[in-house]
Amino acid sequence: MKKVIYLMLFVLMLSSSNVTVVSAQCAMCTISAEQGAKNGNTQTKGLNSGVLYLLAIPYVMIAALGILWYKKYRNQSRTTPTS
């Protein structure tokens, strides 16, 4: 079990070490950001941060559900006798 956890941590660290900057926006947000950047506004960084924040929320929720499910399954397997 410890080997699996160490392997998962290693893969997580390896995948997070190669991070690239992304710009995720819808078509209307892109046009608004481009027009703002041409006029000298700095709203594009805030817009990108907001979009990425909204994108991260579902992943955090799925991770939380996975952790809860794992803890519940782990507790059940410890209390259930195997013989």
Protein Blocks (a to p, Z undefined) as FASTA:
>chain_A
ZZmmmmmmmmmmmmmmmccddddddfklmmmmmmmmmnopaklmmmmmmmmmmmmmmmmm
mmmmmmmmmmmmmmmmmmpcfZZ
